[in-house]
Amino acid sequence: MKQLEGIKQEIQHLLIAIDTSKRISSQIIENIRKNLTNYLNSLSVKDSKYRLVFFDRSSIKDTRTSSFLLAMSDYLNKESNGGQMPDFRNRPPLIVYLSDKTTQFPFFKIQLNQLRNRWWFRASNKFGIAIGDNPNTSIMLRTIVTNKGKILRTNLYELDSLLNMIVKMTFVNKNQTRKCLDSYLFISEGGT
Amino acid sequence: MMIKTINFSAQGYSHVDNNKPCQDYSLSYQDNERAIIAVADGHGGATYIRSQFGSKYACEAILDEFRELDVSQIKKNKKSELEDKIKISLLCRWNEYIEKHFAQNKFRKKELEKLDEDQIFGLKTNFTKAYGTTMAGAMQIGKYYLIVSLGDTEVMGINSKTASPIFDTSDDPAGNITYSLCQEDAFRYIRVKICKKNEYKGILLCTDGLCGPYHDYKNFNESFVKPTLISLSKGNDSELEQIIKTLASRAGNGDDVSIGLLIQHK
């Protein structure tokens, strides 16, 4: 049966955006990447194929929040539209958006709207991690991850363990049962 | 030119493991005048406790609707008016079916025991949600194809051993979100196409349990559509049935698998 040879394993896309200000050094960002990659390798996830993608200063080559959102929006497009996500149903991606910034909404409005229009973004599990004590960071992250996302606050010392926990939870919770489109979704995600 | 219709559905392994029924449904019908195929995929979420009936009634609504249409209606009516008429009629038929089913079978305690209070309240105020499903159907009649679709059930036109989406799916929901017959505004999302028979050599309908494991259209065409059409042209229908069963029982993503095929052959 030739037809069964073309079957691909389901992929869990893990998108980690590290959109931090210059107060957080490139070395720290590199450590976050290393620790998470090592942790994923140490996890027993042989049944799950995953793709870990980092969006940070070095990969985006820009420090503006709008550029991060644009890069994620390009990635979350369907494969037949030039993106990286499957055309057909698959496991919803995990998006973790880390930041210590306080950029205001108008500065990334167009890019955020584009991201919100990606169905794979709407279907994803979203987390915003605010680094530091500034309440404006949480406000910014809430705008990005929408009301459906979770906002967590942490400091640089505990960041690694928090990230590990979120990633581990993704592999434990494999539920991908289908739900119908709720018109309310548009209302809750449409606003800021 | 002869027309051949085939349909198969099989229960996915995750549904077997979780003691869930097969929530897909498919059918095919053929007489001297017309050939019809329909496929529906009942939602798998916790609240859709009767989606196996929803998908069955969706296919039956398509069959009823298509059997009542004749070529003169296609010729006589303005395309957009006929399309709207079909949309409304399909919705009415499906709602009639599920209302009748619900009137005879109220929710039982056992059905609701795994739901939380909010979910039970939601179902009690709007029972149609329990029957949530997608649907797709195609009919060849005279010189025409009539195609309907709602949700993420794939509707593809076959030409020279490749299949391509008939409707523009680039902005369709992805992941585990889909349009559904149980939506209040389902009318907005039902798509209807009436086209000449010579536009496609056949129509392929399938649920995402079948195309999902292939990830993208290109791979689906190369790996599944091409070899299947070659095998069918040799009259090897049982092989397709075997593939559907294997995909559902172990090789796929665990979801139910359904296919409906309508092919013209010499």
Contacts between the chains, C-beta under 8 A, distances in Angstrom:
chain1	res1	chain2	res2	distance
A	1	B	239	7.0
A	1	B	242	7.0
A	1	B	243	5.5
A	1	B	246	6.9
A	2	B	223	7.4
A	2	B	227	4.4
A	3	B	223	6.1
A	3	B	224	4.9
A	3	B	227	5.4
A	3	B	228	6.1
A	3	B	243	5.1
A	4	B	243	6.7
A	4	B	246	6.3
A	4	B	247	7.1
A	4	B	251	5.2
A	5	B	223	6.5
A	6	B	214	5.9
A	6	B	219	5.6
A	6	B	220	7.8
A	6	B	222	6.5
A	6	B	223	2.2
A	6	B	224	6.4
A	7	B	213	4.4
A	7	B	214	6.6
A	7	B	223	7.4
A	7	B	247	7.7
A	7	B	251	5.7
A	7	B	252	7.0
A	8	B	213	6.4
A	8	B	214	6.8
A	8	B	215	5.0
A	8	B	219	7.1
A	10	B	213	7.7
A	10	B	253	5.7
A	78	B	170	6.8
A	78	B	174	6.5
A	79	B	215	7.2
A	79	B	216	4.5
A	80	B	170	7.0
A	80	B	216	6.3
A	80	B	217	5.5
A	80	B	218	7.8
A	81	B	170	5.3
A	85	B	174	6.8
A	86	B	212	7.8
A	86	B	215	4.3
A	86	B	216	6.1
A	87	B	169	7.7
A	87	B	215	6.9
A	87	B	216	4.7
A	87	B	217	5.5
A	88	B	152	7.8
A	88	B	154	7.6
A	88	B	208	5.4
A	88	B	211	4.8
A	88	B	212	4.5
A	88	B	214	7.0
A	88	B	215	6.4
A	88	B	216	7.4
A	88	B	220	7.7
A	89	B	152	6.5
A	89	B	174	7.4
A	89	B	175	6.9
A	89	B	176	6.8
A	89	B	208	4.2
A	89	B	212	4.7
A	89	B	255	7.9
A	90	B	175	7.3
A	90	B	212	6.6
A	90	B	215	7.0
A	92	B	175	4.4
A	92	B	176	5.9
A	93	B	175	7.8
A	118	B	174	7.9
A	119	B	171	7.7
A	119	B	172	7.0
A	119	B	173	4.8
A	119	B	174	3.7
A	119	B	175	6.5
A	119	B	177	6.6
A	120	B	174	4.8
A	120	B	175	5.8
A	122	B	173	7.5
A	122	B	174	8.0
A	122	B	175	7.3
A	122	B	177	6.4
A	123	B	173	7.5
A	123	B	174	5.8
A	123	B	175	2.4
A	123	B	176	5.8
A	123	B	177	5.2
A	124	B	175	7.0
A	176	B	175	7.9
A	176	B	176	5.2
A	177	B	43	7.5
A	177	B	44	3.8
A	177	B	45	4.7
A	177	B	46	7.1
A	177	B	176	6.7
A	178	B	41	7.9
A	178	B	43	4.8
A	178	B	44	4.8
A	178	B	45	6.0
A	178	B	176	5.0
A	178	B	177	7.7
A	178	B	178	6.0
A	179	B	43	6.4
A	179	B	45	4.3
A	179	B	176	6.1
A	179	B	177	6.4
A	179	B	178	7.8
A	180	B	43	5.8
A	180	B	45	7.8
A	180	B	48	7.8
A	180	B	129	7.8
A	180	B	132	4.9
A	180	B	151	7.9
A	180	B	177	7.7
A	180	B	178	6.1
A	180	B	179	7.0
A	180	B	180	3.3
A	180	B	182	6.0
A	180	B	183	6.0
A	181	B	173	5.8
A	181	B	177	5.5
A	181	B	178	6.3
A	181	B	179	5.2
A	181	B	180	6.6
A	181	B	183	6.5
A	181	B	189	8.0
A	183	B	183	7.0
A	183	B	184	7.2
A	183	B	185	6.1
A	185	B	177	7.7
